[in-house]
């Protein structure tokens, strides 16, 4: 049984911050099918189209019939733990710093035997549930947990290494003026965060929900205008060394594409708020977060961007806005690579039209801000890289995979 983790003590400022290390990251091109599964919270294995057998690890040909037609498909995640061992002096630096470390052999109900990292509550001979998780190097690894819920299950030390659970961590939500930002702050506080810092642009100007945020213990409202380089740098100088999770909720939505606009003033505002604001946040908070990736239970763990799903496929009715979101998406891939040496996860949460005033004329379905907040918490707890929230986002994801050209034609109606 897992003992509940205790709130971290204040770090001794005289102690040296340990440099982040990473587990081995060498993988074959084929095995990145598991990376895709881990990023989206799915359990996928290769299945032979000839004989129907599941196989693991990733292969170029089926070991049963030698067919080369192997496709990654969703597979049953249940199995039985055959045997386990505990490494007390691992050869790899990353695991040696975190020893003892449990691993085991799991016989999957669908056929293959998988080598997996083990939750402390897994018992030899008992059924387990296997998932693919992204480790600190950004690669997919198999992780086995008990089939049923156990007390303090999420507090397992090895499981927390694979996720970004907000419990007892300090979080910065970059914009409390938006409905999404307010709901995210409240959801994170309910998830057990120690402190939620909420950025407020123009703090002298009242906004909806201000009293609710100010009345919550553990929520601090701080001045932050991400589009202003000095404002961002000043806040980073004050709390940059404390932020474990950063949730970028800055958004600037205006309708229109190219031909129905005159001039570039609105487009400049979209770029200033979304894209340049992203850059300011990354340059101000990113270096400190990357260096604190191994700072014990106080370590920084994740960066979250809330983006429109139309960053993946332009929506002409909001064409320029979609383009600014696409720029942010591209920039997030750069930031993910630069944060990876510190073991920091970067999660993009894609949403359809949000139920706010700027999408007032858009017909349903829309996404409630609270649903986005709940998805952020769930994604952090699961250690994901991508989430799609709402019917529109899920549909665009599926249609983009099936036929991008058909989706492009349908969006311009």
C-alpha positions in Angstrom: 0.0 0.0 0.0 1.3 3.5 -0.9 1.8 6.0 1.9 0.4 9.4 0.9 3.1 11.9 -0.1 3.6 14.8 2.3 3.7 18.4 1.3 7.3 19.3 0.4 9.3 21.3 2.8 10.8 24.6 1.8 14.0 23.9 0.0 17.2 24.9 1.7 18.6 27.8 -0.4 22.1 26.7 0.3 21.7 23.3 -1.3 22.8 22.9 -4.9 20.0 22.2 -7.4 20.7 18.8 -9.0 21.2 18.8 -12.7 18.5 17.0 -14.6 19.3 13.6 -16.1 17.3 11.5 -18.6 16.7 7.8 -19.1 18.1 6.2 -22.3 16.2 7.6 -25.4 17.5 5.5 -28.3 14.5 4.2 -30.2 13.9 2.7 -33.7 11.7 4.6 -36.2 9.1 2.0 -36.0 8.8 2.1 -32.2 7.6 5.7 -32.3 4.2 4.2 -32.8 4.3 3.7 -29.1 5.3 7.3 -28.6 2.1 8.4 -30.5 0.0 6.2 -28.2 1.7 7.5 -25.1 1.3 11.2 -26.2 -2.5 10.7 -26.6 -3.1 8.3 -23.6 -3.9 5.3 -25.8 -2.6 1.7 -25.5 -1.6 0.6 -29.0 0.3 -2.5 -30.3 1.3 -3.7 -33.7 -1.2 -6.2 -35.2 -0.5 -8.4 -38.2 -3.0 -7.9 -41.0 -2.3 -11.4 -42.2 -2.7 -13.6 -39.1 -4.2 -11.1 -36.7 -1.6 -11.7 -34.0 -0.5 -8.8 -31.7 3.3 -8.3 -31.4 5.7 -6.5 -29.1 8.3 -4.9 -29.2 8.1 -3.0 -32.5 9.1 -5.1 -35.5 9.3 -4.9 -39.2 7.8 -8.3 -39.8 5.3 -10.5 -37.9 7.2 -13.2 -35.9 4.4 -15.7 -36.5 3.8 -15.5 -40.3 6.6 -13.1 -41.4 4.1 -10.7 -43.0 5.3 -7.1 -43.3 1.8 -5.7 -42.9 2.0 -4.6 -39.2 -0.2 -1.7 -38.2 -0.5 0.0 -34.8 -4.0 -0.4 -33.4 -5.7 0.0 -30.1 -5.2 -3.1 -28.0 -6.6 -4.6 -24.7 -4.6 -3.2 -21.9 -5.1 -6.0 -19.4 -2.5 -8.5 -18.4 -1.0 -10.6 -15.5 2.2 -9.8 -13.8 4.4 -12.9 -14.3 7.5 -11.8 -12.4 9.2 -8.7 -11.0 12.5 -7.5 -9.7 13.8 -4.4 -7.9 17.0 -2.7 -9.1 18.9 -1.2 -6.2 22.1 -0.2 -8.1 21.1 0.4 -11.7 23.8 1.0 -14.2 22.1 4.1 -15.8 22.6 7.4 -14.0 18.9 8.4 -14.2 17.7 5.2 -12.5 20.6 5.1 -10.1 19.5 8.5 -8.7 16.0 7.2 -8.2 16.7 3.6 -7.0 15.2 1.3 -5.9 13.3 0.9 -9.2 10.8 -1.9 -9.9 10.4 -3.6 -13.3 8.5 -6.8 -14.3 7.2 -9.1 -17.0 3.5 -8.8 -17.9 1.8 -11.4 -20.0 -0.9 -9.4 -21.9 -4.3 -11.0 -22.5 -3.9 -10.2 -26.2 -0.7 -12.3 -26.5 2.7 -10.6 -26.1 4.8 -10.4 -23.0 5.8 -6.9 -22.1 8.7 -5.6 -19.9 7.2 -2.8 -17.9 7.9 -0.3 -15.1 5.9 -1.3 -12.0 3.6 0.5 -9.7 4.4 -0.3 -6.0 1.0 -2.0 -5.5 1.4 -4.5 -8.3 1.5 -8.1 -7.0 3.0 -11.0 -8.8 0.4 -13.2 -10.3 -2.3 -10.5 -10.0 -4.0 -8.8 -13.0 -2.6 -5.4 -14.0 -3.4 -2.7 -16.5 -0.6 -1.6 -18.8 -0.3 1.9 -20.4 2.4 3.6 -22.5 3.8 6.6 -20.7 6.2 9.3 -21.8 9.4 9.2 -19.7 11.7 12.1 -18.9 13.4 11.7 -22.2 10.1 12.0 -24.1 10.1 8.3 -25.2 7.3 5.8 -24.7 7.7 3.1 -22.0 5.3 0.5 -20.7 4.0 1.0 -17.2 1.9 -1.5 -15.2 -0.6 -0.5 -12.5 -3.0 -2.5 -10.4 -6.3 -3.3 -12.3 -8.4 -1.7 -9.6 -8.0 1.5 -7.6 -5.8 1.3 -4.5 -5.3 3.9 -1.7 -3.1 6.8 -2.7 -2.5 5.2 -6.1 -1.4 8.5 -7.7 1.3 9.1 -5.1 3.5 6.2 -6.2 7.0 7.5 -6.7 7.6 5.8 -10.1 4.2 6.8 -11.4 4.8 10.5 -10.5 8.1 10.3 -12.5 5.9 9.4 -15.6 3.3 12.1 -15.0 2.9 15.8 -14.1 0.4 15.4 -11.2 -0.3 18.9 -9.9 -0.6 17.7 -6.3 1.5 19.9 -3.9 3.0 21.7 -6.9 3.1 25.4 -7.7 1.4 26.5 -10.9 1.3 29.7 -12.9 -1.9 30.4 -14.9 -1.0 33.2 -17.2 -4.4 34.9 -17.7 -7.0 35.1 -15.0 -9.1 37.6 -17.0 -10.4 34.8 -19.4 -13.1 32.4 -18.4 -10.8 29.5 -19.2 -8.0 30.9 -17.1 -10.3 31.3 -14.1 -11.7 27.8 -14.4 -8.2 26.3 -14.8 -7.0 28.1 -11.6 -9.9 26.8 -9.6 -9.6 23.2 -11.0 -5.9 23.1 -10.2 -6.5 24.3 -6.7 -9.1 21.6 -6.3 -6.6 19.0 -7.6 -4.3 19.7 -4.6 -1.8 22.3 -5.8 0.1 24.1 -3.2 -0.1 27.6 -4.8 -1.7 28.8 -8.0 -0.3 32.1 -9.2 -2.7 33.8 -11.6 -1.5 36.5 -13.9 -3.7 39.6 -14.3 -3.1 42.2 -17.0 -4.0 45.7 -16.0 -4.8 44.7 -12.3 -6.4 48.0 -11.6 -9.3 47.1 -13.9 -12.0 44.9 -12.4 -13.0 41.7 -14.1 -15.6 39.0 -13.8 -14.8 36.3 -11.2 -12.2 38.5 -9.4 -13.8 38.1 -6.0 -14.1 34.3 -6.4 -10.3 34.0 -7.1 -9.3 36.4 -4.3 -11.4 34.5 -1.8 -9.6 31.2 -2.4 -6.7 30.2 -0.1 -3.6 29.3 -2.1 -4.5 31.4 -5.1 -2.4 34.6 -5.6 -3.2 37.2 -8.2 -0.1 38.8 -9.7 0.4 41.5 -12.4 1.2 39.9 -15.7 0.8 41.1 -19.3 2.5 38.4 -21.4 2.6 40.7 -24.4 4.8 43.1 -22.4 8.3 41.8 -22.2 9.1 43.8 -19.1 6.0 42.7 -17.3 6.8 39.0 -18.0 10.5 39.4 -17.0 9.6 41.2 -13.7 7.2 38.4 -12.7 9.8 35.7 -13.6 12.4 37.5 -11.5 9.9 37.3 -8.6 8.5 33.7 -8.9 10.4 32.1 -11.8 12.2 29.8 -9.4 9.0 28.6 -7.8 6.9 27.6 -10.8 6.6 23.9 -11.3 3.8 24.0 -13.9 3.0 26.8 -16.3 -0.5 26.9 -18.0 -0.6 29.4 -20.9 -4.2 30.4 -21.1 -3.6 33.6 -23.1 -6.0 34.0 -26.0 -7.0 36.7 -28.4 -9.9 35.9 -30.6 -11.2 38.1 -33.4 -13.3 37.0 -36.4 -12.3 37.5 -40.0 -9.8 36.2 -42.5 -7.8 38.2 -45.0 -10.1 39.9 -47.6 -12.7 41.1 -45.2 -10.2 43.0 -43.1 -8.5 46.3 -43.8 -4.9 46.8 -42.7 -2.9 44.7 -40.3 -3.7 46.3 -36.9 -5.9 43.4 -35.7 -3.4 40.8 -37.0 -0.7 42.6 -35.1 -2.7 42.4 -31.9 -3.3 38.7 -32.5 0.4 38.1 -33.0 1.4 40.3 -30.1 -0.9 38.6 -27.6 -0.7 35.0 -28.7 2.6 34.5 -30.5 4.9 37.1 -29.0 3.3 36.6 -25.6 4.2 32.9 -25.9 7.8 33.9 -26.7 8.0 36.3 -23.7 6.8 33.6 -21.4 9.1 30.9 -22.7 12.2 33.2 -22.5 11.3 34.4 -19.0 10.2 31.1 -17.3 11.6 28.4 -19.6 15.3 28.4 -18.5 14.6 28.2 -14.8 12.0 25.5 -15.3 14.4 23.4 -17.4 17.1 23.7 -14.8 14.7 22.6 -12.0 13.6 19.3 -13.7 15.3 17.2 -11.0 14.8 19.4 -8.0 13.2 16.6 -5.8 9.5 16.8 -5.0 9.7 20.5 -5.8 10.8 19.9 -9.4 9.2 21.7 -12.3 7.3 19.2 -14.5 5.1 20.6 -17.2 4.2 23.5 -19.6 0.6 23.5 -20.9 -0.7 25.5 -23.9 -4.4 25.8 -24.6 -4.8 26.2 -28.3 -7.6 26.2 -30.8 -7.9 23.0 -32.8 -8.0 25.2 -35.9 -4.2 25.5 -35.4 -4.3 22.2 -37.3 -6.8 23.1 -40.0 -7.6 26.8 -40.8 -11.1 28.0 -40.2 -11.7 30.8 -42.7 -14.4 32.5 -40.6 -11.6 33.0 -38.0 -8.8 32.7 -40.5 -6.2 35.1 -39.1 -6.9 33.8 -35.5 -6.3 30.3 -36.8 -3.0 31.3 -38.3 -1.8 32.8 -35.0 -2.7 29.6 -33.3 -0.8 27.6 -35.9 2.2 29.7 -35.2 1.9 29.0 -31.5 1.6 25.3 -32.2 4.8 25.3 -34.3 6.6 27.3 -31.6 5.4 24.7 -29.0 7.2 22.0 -30.8 10.4 24.0 -30.6 9.8 24.7 -26.9 9.1 21.0 -26.2 12.5 20.0 -27.7 14.3 22.7 -25.7 12.6 21.7 -22.4 13.2 18.0 -22.9 16.8 18.0 -21.4 15.2 19.1 -18.1 12.5 16.4 -18.3 9.7 18.9 -18.7 6.6 17.7 -20.4 4.8 20.1 -22.8 1.1 19.4 -23.3 -1.0 21.0 -26.0 -4.8 21.1 -25.2 -6.8 21.6 -28.5 -10.3 22.9 -28.2 -13.1 23.7 -30.5 -15.1 27.0 -30.2 -15.3 28.0 -26.5 -18.6 29.1 -25.0 -17.5 32.7 -24.6 -18.6 36.1 -26.1 -16.2 35.9 -29.0 -17.9 32.8 -30.3 -21.4 34.0 -29.5 -22.6 33.8 -33.1 -21.1 30.3 -33.7 -23.7 27.5 -33.5 -23.2 24.6 -31.1 -21.5 22.5 -30.1 -19.2 24.6 -28.0 -16.8 23.8 -25.2 -17.4 24.9 -21.7 -14.4 26.6 -20.0 -14.8 24.1 -17.1 -14.5 21.2 -19.4 -11.2 22.6 -20.6 -10.0 23.0 -17.0 -10.9 19.4 -16.2 -9.0 18.2 -19.3 -5.9 20.1 -18.2 -5.9 18.4 -14.8 -6.6 15.0 -16.4 -3.8 15.5 -18.9 -1.3 16.4 -16.3 -2.3 13.4 -14.1 -1.9 11.2 -17.1 1.4 12.7 -18.4 0.0 13.3 -21.9 1.3 15.6 -24.7 -1.9 16.1 -26.6 -5.6 16.4 -25.7 -8.6 17.2 -27.8 -11.5 18.7 -25.8 -15.0 18.8 -27.2 -16.9 17.4 -30.2 -15.5 19.8 -32.7 -11.9 19.1 -31.7 -12.4 15.3 -31.8 -14.1 15.5 -35.2 -11.3 17.6 -36.7 -8.7 15.3 -35.3 -10.4 12.3 -36.9 -11.1 14.0 -40.3 -7.6 15.4 -40.5 -6.2 11.8 -40.2 -8.7 10.4 -42.7 -8.7 13.1 -45.5 -7.1 16.5 -45.0 -8.4 17.9 -48.3 -12.0 17.0 -47.5 -11.7 18.7 -44.1 -10.2 21.8 -45.8 -13.2 22.1 -48.2 -15.8 21.5 -45.4 -14.3 24.2 -43.1 -14.7 26.9 -45.8 -18.5 26.6 -46.0 
